Amino acid sequence: MSATFTELLTPTKSEKRGAIIWDRATDNAASPVAGTPTITGTRDHCRYRVEEFVADDGRGFMLFELDAGTDRTEERYACLVGTRAKGCECRGYASTGKCKHLAALLTLVEAGKL
């Protein structure tokens, strides 16, 4: 069974052709790292290291940039995926209430990859 998962992201106003490529970590039992998603789009192609953390209202994920992203001032983003609340601390989410980080995580959770 392949550890790689690829899926198109829901189109948004700023990104019509986004996609995620997920490479699951092979040592999940011994490491907090869940895997490495690559989020692609027309303006950006960035890999992240994903670590899950405990969150009160759902599942918390920290995305650490492995490549330079569109916001060169940030190195990581905390995201919440919950039934009653969702969020990301990136500028895109602060501005519009939507972002590629959260869209990618939601896609992975819904597909049973996280």
N, CA, C and O atoms as a Tinker XYZ file with bonds, in Angstrom:
   456  protein
     1  N      0.840000   -1.186000    0.000000    73     2
     2  CA     0.000000    0.000000    0.000000    64     1     3
     3  C      0.883000    1.246000    0.000000    63     2     4     5
     4  O      1.818000    1.342000    0.795000    81     3
     5  N      0.601000    2.174000   -0.861000    73     3     6
     6  CA     1.382000    3.396000   -0.979000    64     5     7
     7  C      1.132000    4.319000    0.201000    63     6     8     9
     8  O      0.008000    4.443000    0.688000    81     7
     9  N      2.202000    4.965000    0.652000    73     7    10
    10  CA     2.082000    5.916000    1.751000    64     9    11
    11  C      1.789000    7.315000    1.235000    63    10    12    13
    12  O      1.637000    8.244000    2.028000    81    11
    13  N      1.708000    7.486000   -0.091000    73    11    14
    14  CA     1.454000    8.798000   -0.681000    64    13    15
    15  C     -0.012000    8.919000   -1.077000    63    14    16    17
    16  O     -0.602000    7.993000   -1.635000    81    15
    17  N     -0.588000   10.087000   -0.774000    73    15    18
    18  CA    -1.987000   10.390000   -1.083000    64    17    19
    19  C     -2.002000   11.743000   -1.781000    63    18    20    21
    20  O     -1.371000   12.686000   -1.303000    81    19
    21  N     -2.705000   11.858000   -2.897000    73    19    22
    22  CA    -2.804000   13.112000   -3.643000    64    21    23
    23  C     -4.269000   13.456000   -3.841000    63    22    24    25
    24  O     -5.079000   12.595000   -4.184000    81    23
    25  N     -4.609000   14.734000   -3.620000    73    23    26
    26  CA    -6.005000   15.168000   -3.762000    64    25    27
    27  C     -6.038000   16.648000   -4.126000    63    26    28    29
    28  O     -5.203000   17.431000   -3.672000    81    27
    29  N     -7.017000   17.020000   -4.955000    73    27    30
    30  CA    -7.240000   18.433000   -5.255000    64    29    31
    31  C     -7.923000   19.080000   -4.059000    63    30    32    33
    32  O     -8.743000   18.454000   -3.388000    81    31
    33  N     -7.580000   20.336000   -3.797000    73    31    34
    34  CA    -8.234000   21.090000   -2.735000    64    33    35
    35  C     -9.419000   21.846000   -3.314000    63    34    36    37
    36  O     -9.444000   22.158000   -4.505000    81    35
    37  N    -10.384000   22.134000   -2.479000    73    35    38
    38  CA   -11.550000   22.903000   -2.912000    64    37    39
    39  C    -11.083000   24.259000   -3.430000    63    38    40    41
    40  O    -10.349000   24.953000   -2.727000    81    39
    41  N    -11.483000   24.660000   -4.639000    73    39    42
    42  CA   -11.067000   25.959000   -5.176000    64    41    43
    43  C    -11.540000   27.114000   -4.292000    63    42    44    45
    44  O    -12.637000   27.081000   -3.735000    81    43
    45  N    -10.698000   28.120000   -4.180000    73    43    46
    46  CA   -11.044000   29.331000   -3.432000    64    45    47
    47  C    -10.888000   30.536000   -4.347000    63    46    48    49
    48  O    -10.444000   30.406000   -5.488000    81    47
    49  N    -11.247000   31.688000   -3.850000    73    47    50
    50  CA   -11.143000   32.919000   -4.636000    64    49    51
    51  C     -9.695000   33.188000   -5.055000    63    50    52    53
    52  O     -9.443000   33.625000   -6.178000    81    51
    53  N     -8.747000   32.927000   -4.155000    73    51    54
    54  CA    -7.346000   33.220000   -4.456000    64    53    55
    55  C     -6.583000   32.034000   -5.053000    63    54    56    57
    56  O     -5.510000   32.222000   -5.626000    81    55
    57  N     -7.119000   30.820000   -4.927000    73    55    58
    58  CA    -6.421000   29.640000   -5.450000    64    57    59
    59  C     -7.408000   28.681000   -6.110000    63    58    60    61
    60  O     -8.143000   27.961000   -5.434000    81    59
    61  N     -7.412000   28.685000   -7.427000    73    59    62
    62  CA    -8.355000   27.852000   -8.187000    64    61    63
    63  C     -7.867000   26.421000   -8.380000    63    62    64    65
    64  O     -8.677000   25.518000   -8.586000    81    63
    65  N     -6.550000   26.201000   -8.316000    73    63    66
    66  CA    -5.986000   24.896000   -8.662000    64    65    67
    67  C     -5.072000   24.332000   -7.580000    63    66    68    69
    68  O     -3.994000   23.825000   -7.891000    81    67
    69  N     -5.471000   24.409000   -6.346000    73    67    70
    70  CA    -4.653000   23.886000   -5.259000    64    69    71
    71  C     -4.747000   22.376000   -5.141000    63    70    72    73
    72  O     -5.751000   21.768000   -5.510000    81    71
    73  N     -3.686000   21.787000   -4.623000    73    71    74
    74  CA    -3.664000   20.339000   -4.402000    64    73    75
    75  C     -2.777000   20.023000   -3.210000    63    74    76    77
    76  O     -1.965000   20.842000   -2.779000    81    75
    77  N     -2.952000   18.818000   -2.688000    73    75    78
    78  CA    -2.102000   18.346000   -1.600000    64    77    79
    79  C     -1.530000   16.988000   -1.978000    63    78    80    81
    80  O     -2.219000   16.130000   -2.530000    81    79
    81  N     -0.263000   16.821000   -1.669000    73    79    82
    82  CA     0.410000   15.531000   -1.808000    64    81    83
    83  C      0.864000   15.157000   -0.402000    63    82    84    85
    84  O      1.664000   15.874000    0.200000    81    83
    85  N      0.364000   14.047000    0.126000    73    83    86
    86  CA     0.623000   13.639000    1.508000    64    85    87
    87  C      1.548000   12.429000    1.543000    63    86    88    89
    88  O      1.251000   11.390000    0.954000    81    87
    89  N      2.657000   12.572000    2.231000    73    87    90
    90  CA     3.564000   11.456000    2.471000    64    89    91
    91  C      3.515000   11.148000    3.960000    63    90    92    93
    92  O      4.026000   11.908000    4.783000    81    91
    93  N      2.895000   10.027000    4.289000    73    91    94
    94  CA     2.730000    9.620000    5.686000    64    93    95
    95  C      4.083000    9.246000    6.284000    63    94    96    97
    96  O      4.914000    8.627000    5.620000    81    95
    97  N      4.297000    9.626000    7.540000    73    95    98
    98  CA     5.520000    9.243000    8.242000    64    97    99
    99  C      5.524000    7.730000    8.436000    63    98   100   101
   100  O      4.476000    7.129000    8.671000    81    99
   101  N      6.680000    7.127000    8.341000    73    99   102
   102  CA     6.773000    5.677000    8.480000    64   101   103
   103  C      7.012000    5.241000    9.918000    63   102   104   105
   104  O      6.869000    4.060000   10.235000    81   103
   105  N      7.375000    6.179000   10.798000    73   103   106
   106  CA     7.671000    5.835000   12.192000    64   105   107
   107  C      6.685000    6.493000   13.156000    63   106   108   109
   108  O      7.092000    7.031000   14.186000    81   107
   109  N      5.391000    6.452000   12.828000    73   107   110
   110  CA     4.373000    7.132000   13.636000    64   109   111
   111  C      4.359000    6.704000   15.099000    63   110   112   113
   112  O      4.066000    7.530000   15.963000    81   111
   113  N      4.659000    5.460000   15.405000    73   111   114
   114  CA     4.604000    4.980000   16.785000    64   113   115
   115  C      5.703000    5.589000   17.651000    63   114   116   117
   116  O      5.543000    5.694000   18.867000    81   115
   117  N      6.808000    5.988000   17.044000    73   115   118
   118  CA     7.942000    6.499000   17.806000    64   117   119
   119  C      8.187000    7.990000   17.614000    63   118   120   121
   120  O      9.146000    8.530000   18.165000    81   119
   121  N      7.348000    8.656000   16.852000    73   119   122
   122  CA     7.601000   10.059000   16.518000    64   121   123
   123  C      6.304000   10.861000   16.538000    63   122   124   125
   124  O      5.246000   10.338000   16.190000    81   123
   125  N      6.381000   12.142000   16.947000    73   123   126
   126  CA     5.187000   12.984000   16.886000    64   125   127
   127  C      4.851000   13.453000   15.470000    63   126   128   129
   128  O      3.789000   14.032000   15.245000    81   127
   129  N      5.749000   13.206000   14.521000    73   127   130
   130  CA     5.536000   13.651000   13.147000    64   129   131
   131  C      4.541000   12.719000   12.460000    63   130   132   133
   132  O      4.765000   11.512000   12.369000    81   131
   133  N      3.433000   13.297000   11.976000    73   131   134
   134  CA     2.402000   12.509000   11.298000    64   133   135
   135  C      2.759000   12.266000    9.838000    63   134   136   137
   136  O      2.438000   11.219000    9.276000    81   135
   137  N      3.426000   13.243000    9.229000    73   135   138
   138  CA     3.784000   13.117000    7.828000    64   137   139
   139  C      4.199000   14.447000    7.241000    63   138   140   141
   140  O      4.364000   15.441000    7.949000    81   139
   141  N      4.364000   14.440000    5.920000    73   139   142
   142  CA     4.806000   15.633000    5.207000    64   141   143
   143  C      3.850000   15.929000    4.064000    63   142   144   145
   144  O      3.854000   15.227000    3.053000    81   143
   145  N      3.023000   16.974000    4.218000    73   143   146
   146  CA     2.193000   17.376000    3.088000    64   145   147
   147  C      2.923000   18.409000    2.229000    63   146   148   149
   148  O      3.661000   19.251000    2.740000    81   147
   149  N      2.710000   18.329000    0.940000    73   147   150
   150  CA     3.156000   19.375000    0.028000    64   149   151
   151  C      1.890000   20.034000   -0.485000    63   150   152   153
   152  O      1.048000   19.384000   -1.104000    81   151
   153  N      1.756000   21.335000   -0.224000    73   151   154
   154  CA     0.592000   22.084000   -0.688000    64   153   155
   155  C      1.031000   22.864000   -1.917000    63   154   156   157
   156  O      1.949000   23.681000   -1.851000    81   155
   157  N      0.365000   22.604000   -3.039000    73   155   158
   158  CA     0.737000   23.256000   -4.289000    64   157   159
   159  C     -0.373000   24.188000   -4.757000    63   158   160   161
   160  O     -1.546000   24.000000   -4.434000    81   159
   161  N      0.021000   25.179000   -5.512000    73   159   162
   162  CA    -0.926000   26.128000   -6.076000    64   161   163
   163  C     -0.261000   26.906000   -7.185000    63   162   164   165
   164  O      0.865000   26.599000   -7.575000    81   163
   165  N     -0.946000   27.909000   -7.697000    73   163   166
   166  CA    -0.392000   28.693000   -8.795000    64   165   167
   167  C      0.745000   29.601000   -8.335000    63   166   168   169
   168  O      1.646000   29.904000   -9.118000    81   167
   169  N      0.716000   30.042000   -7.068000    73   167   170
   170  CA     1.747000   30.950000   -6.559000    64   169   171
   171  C      2.798000   30.263000   -5.700000    63   170   172   173
   172  O      3.838000   30.857000   -5.418000    81   171
   173  N      2.552000   29.027000   -5.277000    73   171   174
   174  CA     3.396000   28.449000   -4.242000    64   173   175
   175  C      3.435000   26.931000   -4.331000    63   174   176   177
   176  O      2.519000   26.293000   -4.848000    81   175
   177  N      4.507000   26.381000   -3.820000    73   175   178
   178  CA     4.707000   24.932000   -3.720000    64   177   179
   179  C      5.529000   24.745000   -2.446000    63   178   180   181
   180  O      6.740000   24.969000   -2.460000    81   179
   181  N      4.895000   24.341000   -1.351000    73   179   182
   182  CA     5.582000   24.312000   -0.060000    64   181   183
   183  C      5.337000   23.000000    0.676000    63   182   184   185
   184  O      4.211000   22.506000    0.738000    81   183
   185  N      6.413000   22.443000    1.232000    73   183   186
   186  CA     6.317000   21.239000    2.060000    64   185   187
   187  C      6.292000   21.644000    3.535000    63   186   188   189
   188  O      6.902000   22.634000    3.938000    81   187
   189  N      5.573000   20.853000    4.320000    73   187   190
   190  CA     5.457000   21.088000    5.759000    64   189   191
   191  C      5.691000   19.783000    6.511000    63   190   192   193
   192  O      5.482000   18.697000    5.969000    81   191
   193  N      6.122000   19.896000    7.752000    73   191   194
   194  CA     6.148000   18.752000    8.668000    64   193   195
   195  C      4.955000   18.929000    9.588000    63   194   196   197
   196  O      4.793000   19.996000   10.182000    81   195
   197  N      4.117000   17.914000    9.721000    73   195   198
   198  CA     2.903000   18.011000   10.533000    64   197   199
   199  C      3.076000   17.216000   11.825000    63   198   200   201
   200  O      3.446000   16.042000   11.813000    81   199
   201  N      2.796000   17.896000   12.946000    73   199   202
   202  CA     2.778000   17.245000   14.253000    64   201   203
   203  C      1.427000   17.530000   14.891000    63   202   204   205
   204  O      0.958000   18.668000   14.888000    81   203
   205  N      0.806000   16.493000   15.437000    73   203   206
   206  CA    -0.488000   16.669000   16.109000    64   205   207
   207  C     -0.251000   16.978000   17.581000    63   206   208   209
   208  O      0.670000   16.444000   18.198000    81   207
   209  N     -1.104000   17.857000   18.143000    73   207   210
   210  CA    -1.025000   18.166000   19.570000    64   209   211
   211  C     -2.425000   18.148000   20.163000    63   210   212   213
   212  O     -3.414000   18.226000   19.434000    81   211
   213  N     -2.507000   18.046000   21.472000    73   211   214
   214  CA    -3.785000   17.992000   22.176000    64   213   215
   215  C     -4.473000   19.351000   22.087000    63   214   216   217
   216  O     -3.848000   20.387000   22.317000    81   215
   217  N     -5.765000   19.341000   21.751000    73   215   218
   218  CA    -6.559000   20.570000   21.671000    64   217   219
   219  C     -7.911000   20.307000   22.326000    63   218   220   221
   220  O     -8.458000   19.212000   22.201000    81   219
   221  N     -8.449000   21.302000   23.020000    73   219   222
   222  CA    -9.709000   21.143000   23.745000    64   221   223
   223  C    -10.905000   20.895000   22.831000    63   222   224   225
   224  O    -11.746000   20.050000   23.139000    81   223
   225  N    -10.995000   21.609000   21.722000    73   223   226
   226  CA   -12.190000   21.562000   20.875000    64   225   227
   227  C    -12.006000   20.776000   19.587000    63   226   228   229
   228  O    -12.704000   21.036000   18.607000    81   227
   229  N    -11.094000   19.833000   19.568000    73   227   230
   230  CA   -10.876000   19.051000   18.356000    64   229   231
   231  C     -9.458000   18.541000   18.301000    63   230   232   233
   232  O     -8.876000   18.170000   19.320000    81   231
   233  N     -8.905000   18.525000   17.106000    73   231   234
   234  CA    -7.539000   18.060000   16.893000    64   233   235
   235  C     -6.670000   19.242000   16.502000    63   234   236   237
   236  O     -7.024000   20.021000   15.617000    81   235
   237  N     -5.540000   19.371000   17.163000    73   235   238
   238  CA    -4.609000   20.446000   16.862000    64   237   239
   239  C     -3.446000   19.931000   16.036000    63   238   240   241
   240  O     -2.936000   18.835000   16.271000    81   239
   241  N     -3.036000   20.730000   15.073000    73   239   242
   242  CA    -1.912000   20.360000   14.220000    64   241   243
   243  C     -0.972000   21.546000   14.086000    63   242   244   245
   244  O     -1.412000   22.682000   13.906000    81   243
   245  N      0.324000   21.275000   14.176000    73   243   246
   246  CA     1.336000   22.286000   13.934000    64   245   247
   247  C      1.983000   21.947000   12.600000    63   246   248   249
   248  O      2.469000   20.834000   12.399000    81   247
   249  N      1.984000   22.915000   11.693000    73   247   250
   250  CA     2.613000   22.754000   10.388000    64   249   251
   251  C      3.898000   23.564000   10.382000    63   250   252   253
   252  O      3.859000   24.790000   10.482000    81   251
   253  N      5.025000   22.896000   10.266000    73   251   254
   254  CA     6.329000   23.547000   10.214000    64   253   255
   255  C      6.777000   23.604000    8.761000    63   254   256   257
   256  O      6.836000   22.575000    8.088000    81   255
   257  N      7.093000   24.810000    8.271000    73   255   258
   258  CA     7.523000   24.961000    6.877000    64   257   259
   259  C      8.876000   24.299000    6.655000    63   258   260   261
   260  O      9.809000   24.506000    7.431000    81   259
   261  N      8.979000   23.516000    5.611000    73   259   262
   262  CA    10.251000   22.936000    5.188000    64   261   263
   263  C     10.819000   23.690000    3.990000    63   262   264   265
   264  O     12.009000   23.586000    3.692000    81   263
   265  N      9.968000   24.448000    3.307000    73   263   266
   266  CA    10.350000   25.290000    2.173000    64   265   267
   267  C      9.817000   26.694000    2.438000    63   266   268   269
   268  O      8.940000   26.882000    3.281000    81   267
   269  N     10.342000   27.667000    1.723000    73   267   270
   270  CA     9.826000   29.031000    1.844000    64   269   271
   271  C      8.414000   29.082000    1.268000    63   270   272   273
   272  O      8.186000   28.661000    0.134000    81   271
   273  N      7.472000   29.596000    2.051000    73   271   274
   274  CA     6.090000   29.709000    1.605000    64   273   275
   275  C      5.788000   31.107000    1.096000    63   274   276   277
   276  O      6.701000   31.890000    0.834000    81   275
   277  N      4.515000   31.417000    0.958000    73   275   278
   278  CA     4.124000   32.739000    0.472000    64   277   279
   279  C      4.345000   33.814000    1.522000    63   278   280   281
   280  O      4.565000   34.973000    1.170000    81   279
   281  N      4.292000   33.461000    2.806000    73   279   282
   282  CA     4.570000   34.411000    3.887000    64   281   283
   283  C      5.952000   34.084000    4.443000    63   282   284   285
   284  O      6.098000   33.180000    5.266000    81   283
   285  N      6.946000   34.809000    3.999000    73   283   286
   286  CA     8.338000   34.521000    4.364000    64   285   287
   287  C      8.655000   34.851000    5.826000    63   286   288   289
   288  O      9.731000   34.506000    6.314000    81   287
   289  N      7.730000   35.514000    6.529000    73   287   290
   290  CA     7.972000   35.869000    7.929000    64   289   291
   291  C      7.575000   34.756000    8.893000    63   290   292   293
   292  O      7.919000   34.816000   10.073000    81   291
   293  N      6.862000   33.749000    8.415000    73   291   294
   294  CA     6.384000   32.674000    9.297000    64   293   295
   295  C      7.121000   31.367000    9.026000    63   294   296   297
   296  O      7.477000   31.065000    7.888000    81   295
   297  N      7.342000   30.600000   10.087000    73   295   298
   298  CA     8.002000   29.303000    9.968000    64   297   299
   299  C      7.073000   28.150000   10.323000    63   298   300   301
   300  O      7.366000   26.994000   10.017000    81   299
   301  N      5.940000   28.468000   10.976000    73   299   302
   302  CA     5.011000   27.425000   11.392000    64   301   303
   303  C      3.626000   28.009000   11.588000    63   302   304   305
   304  O      3.463000   29.211000   11.799000    81   303
   305  N      2.620000   27.127000   11.515000    73   303   306
   306  CA     1.229000   27.533000   11.716000    64   305   307
   307  C      0.539000   26.503000   12.599000    63   306   308   309
   308  O      0.695000   25.300000   12.392000    81   307
   309  N     -0.218000   26.966000   13.575000    73   307   310
   310  CA    -1.043000   26.085000   14.398000    64   309   311
   311  C     -2.448000   26.100000   13.817000    63   310   312   313
   312  O     -2.995000   27.160000   13.513000    81   311
   313  N     -3.029000   24.913000   13.665000    73   311   314
   314  CA    -4.371000   24.787000   13.104000    64   313   315
   315  C     -5.234000   23.933000   14.020000    63   314   316   317
   316  O     -4.743000   23.014000   14.675000    81   315
   317  N     -6.520000   24.244000   14.059000    73   315   318
   318  CA    -7.494000   23.471000   14.821000    64   317   319
   319  C     -8.517000   22.895000   13.860000    63   318   320   321
   320  O     -9.093000   23.614000   13.043000    81   319
   321  N     -8.737000   21.598000   13.964000    73   319   322
   322  CA    -9.770000   20.926000   13.184000    64   321   323
   323  C    -10.720000   20.301000   14.193000    63   322   324   325
   324  O    -10.399000   19.290000   14.819000    81   323
   325  N    -11.896000   20.911000   14.347000    73   323   326
   326  CA   -12.874000   20.419000   15.306000    64   325   327
   327  C    -14.264000   20.390000   14.720000    63   326   328   329
   328  O    -14.500000   20.918000   13.634000    81   327
   329  N    -15.186000   19.774000   15.437000    73   327   330
   330  CA   -16.562000   19.712000   14.949000    64   329   331
   331  C    -17.268000   21.049000   15.117000    63   330   332   333
   332  O    -18.125000   21.404000   14.306000    81   331
   333  N    -16.920000   21.792000   16.157000    73   331   334
   334  CA   -17.562000   23.087000   16.401000    64   333   335
   335  C    -16.685000   24.272000   16.041000    63   334   336   337
   336  O    -17.182000   25.388000   15.886000    81   335
   337  N    -15.389000   24.042000   15.907000    73   335   338
   338  CA   -14.474000   25.146000   15.630000    64   337   339
   339  C    -13.367000   24.684000   14.690000    63   338   340   341
   340  O    -12.906000   23.544000   14.750000    81   339
   341  N    -12.957000   25.598000   13.827000    73   339   342
   342  CA   -11.838000   25.367000   12.926000    64   341   343
   343  C    -11.057000   26.668000   12.857000    63   342   344   345
   344  O    -11.640000   27.747000   12.966000    81   343
   345  N     -9.750000   26.580000   12.678000    73   343   346
   346  CA    -8.980000   27.803000   12.578000    64   345   347
   347  C     -7.521000   27.554000   12.260000    63   346   348   349
   348  O     -7.013000   26.441000   12.396000    81   347
   349  N     -6.861000   28.616000   11.833000    73   347   350
   350  CA    -5.434000   28.607000   11.538000    64   349   351
   351  C     -4.902000   29.986000   11.907000    63   350   352   353
   352  O     -5.625000   30.978000   11.816000    81   351
   353  N     -3.650000   30.049000   12.319000    73   351   354
   354  CA    -3.093000   31.335000   12.713000    64   353   355
   355  C     -2.379000   32.061000   11.575000    63   354   356   357
   356  O     -1.642000   33.015000   11.824000    81   355
   357  N     -2.583000   31.626000   10.328000    73   355   358
   358  CA    -1.938000   32.297000    9.197000    64   357   359
   359  C     -2.684000   33.582000    8.816000    63   358   360   361
   360  O     -3.816000   33.813000    9.242000    81   359
   361  N     -2.030000   34.392000    8.019000    73   359   362
   362  CA    -2.624000   35.661000    7.572000    64   361   363
   363  C     -3.845000   35.444000    6.681000    63   362   364   365
   364  O     -4.804000   36.214000    6.740000    81   363
   365  N     -3.811000   34.412000    5.866000    73   363   366
   366  CA    -4.946000   34.126000    4.984000    64   365   367
   367  C     -6.205000   33.849000    5.773000    63   366   368   369
   368  O     -7.273000   34.368000    5.449000    81   367
   369  N     -6.086000   33.025000    6.820000    73   367   370
   370  CA    -7.254000   32.712000    7.643000    64   369   371
   371  C     -7.717000   33.947000    8.408000    63   370   372   373
   372  O     -8.919000   34.179000    8.539000    81   371
   373  N     -6.782000   34.736000    8.912000    73   371   374
   374  CA    -7.144000   35.960000    9.640000    64   373   375
   375  C     -7.889000   36.932000    8.735000    63   374   376   377
   376  O     -8.766000   37.664000    9.194000    81   375
   377  N     -7.545000   36.942000    7.462000    73   375   378
   378  CA    -8.151000   37.865000    6.509000    64   377   379
   379  C     -9.496000   37.381000    5.966000    63   378   380   381
   380  O    -10.432000   38.168000    5.826000    81   379
   381  N     -9.592000   36.077000    5.660000    73   379   382
   382  CA   -10.779000   35.584000    4.952000    64   381   383
   383  C    -11.568000   34.499000    5.678000    63   382   384   385
   384  O    -12.691000   34.178000    5.288000    81   383
   385  N    -10.981000   33.933000    6.737000    73   383   386
   386  CA   -11.640000   32.822000    7.422000    64   385   387
   387  C    -11.437000   31.491000    6.720000    63   386   388   389
   388  O    -12.059000   30.494000    7.087000    81   387
   389  N    -10.563000   31.465000    5.705000    73   387   390
   390  CA   -10.228000   30.243000    4.963000    64   389   391
   391  C     -8.738000   30.277000    4.651000    63   390   392   393
   392  O     -8.146000   31.351000    4.538000    81   391
   393  N     -8.132000   29.098000    4.512000    73   391   394
   394  CA    -6.722000   29.055000    4.112000    64   393   395
   395  C     -6.356000   27.681000    3.573000    63   394   396   397
   396  O     -7.076000   26.703000    3.778000    81   395
   397  N     -5.229000   27.626000    2.885000    73   395   398
   398  CA    -4.760000   26.374000    2.288000    64   397   399
   399  C     -4.335000   25.368000    3.347000    63   398   400   401
   400  O     -4.472000   24.162000    3.143000    81   399
   401  N     -3.819000   25.848000    4.478000    73   399   402
   402  CA    -3.381000   24.935000    5.539000    64   401   403
   403  C     -4.569000   24.156000    6.099000    63   402   404   405
   404  O     -4.521000   22.933000    6.232000    81   403
   405  N     -5.620000   24.877000    6.418000    73   403   406
   406  CA    -6.817000   24.251000    6.975000    64   405   407
   407  C     -7.512000   23.373000    5.929000    63   406   408   409
   408  O     -7.991000   22.285000    6.249000    81   407
   409  N     -7.565000   23.844000    4.684000    73   407   410
   410  CA    -8.176000   23.049000    3.609000    64   409   411
   411  C     -7.430000   21.727000    3.433000    63   410   412   413
   412  O     -8.051000   20.681000    3.250000    81   411
   413  N     -6.107000   21.776000    3.490000    73   411   414
   414  CA    -5.307000   20.559000    3.345000    64   413   415
   415  C     -5.541000   19.609000    4.515000    63   414   416   417
   416  O     -5.723000   18.409000    4.310000    81   415
   417  N     -5.538000   20.134000    5.740000    73   415   418
   418  CA    -5.757000   19.289000    6.913000    64   417   419
   419  C     -7.153000   18.675000    6.911000    63   418   420   421
   420  O     -7.312000   17.495000    7.225000    81   419
   421  N     -8.162000   19.466000    6.560000    73   419   422
   422  CA    -9.528000   18.942000    6.492000    64   421   423
   423  C     -9.631000   17.822000    5.458000    63   422   424   425
   424  O    -10.295000   16.813000    5.697000    81   423
   425  N     -8.982000   17.998000    4.323000    73   423   426
   426  CA    -8.970000   16.971000    3.282000    64   425   427
   427  C     -8.334000   15.684000    3.806000    63   426   428   429
   428  O     -8.846000   14.592000    3.563000    81   427
   429  N     -7.223000   15.816000    4.520000    73   427   430
   430  CA    -6.532000   14.642000    5.061000    64   429   431
   431  C     -7.349000   13.948000    6.144000    63   430   432   433
   432  O     -7.404000   12.719000    6.187000    81   431
   433  N     -7.983000   14.722000    7.017000    73   431   434
   434  CA    -8.810000   14.140000    8.082000    64   433   435
   435  C    -10.011000   13.418000    7.475000    63   434   436   437
   436  O    -10.313000   12.285000    7.852000    81   435
   437  N    -10.699000   14.079000    6.527000    73   435   438
   438  CA   -11.880000   13.477000    5.898000    64   437   439
   439  C    -11.536000   12.207000    5.120000    63   438   440   441
   440  O    -12.362000   11.300000    5.013000    81   439
   441  N    -10.318000   12.140000    4.577000    73   439   442
   442  CA    -9.888000   10.959000    3.821000    64   441   443
   443  C     -9.328000    9.861000    4.735000    63   442   444   445
   444  O     -8.948000    8.788000    4.266000    81   443
   445  N     -9.282000   10.143000    6.048000    73   443   446
   446  CA    -8.763000    9.159000    6.996000    64   445   447
   447  C     -7.252000    9.027000    6.988000    63   446   448   449
   448  O     -6.716000    8.014000    7.436000    81   447
   449  N     -6.561000   10.037000    6.486000    73   447   450
   450  CA    -5.097000    9.993000    6.418000    64   449   451
   451  C     -4.442000   10.563000    7.669000    63   450   452   453
   452  O     -3.268000   10.302000    7.931000    81   451
   453  N     -5.187000   11.332000    8.434000    73   451   454
   454  CA    -4.695000   11.888000    9.709000    64   453   455
   455  C     -5.614000   11.443000   10.826000    63   454   456
   456  O     -5.391000   11.794000   11.985000    81   455
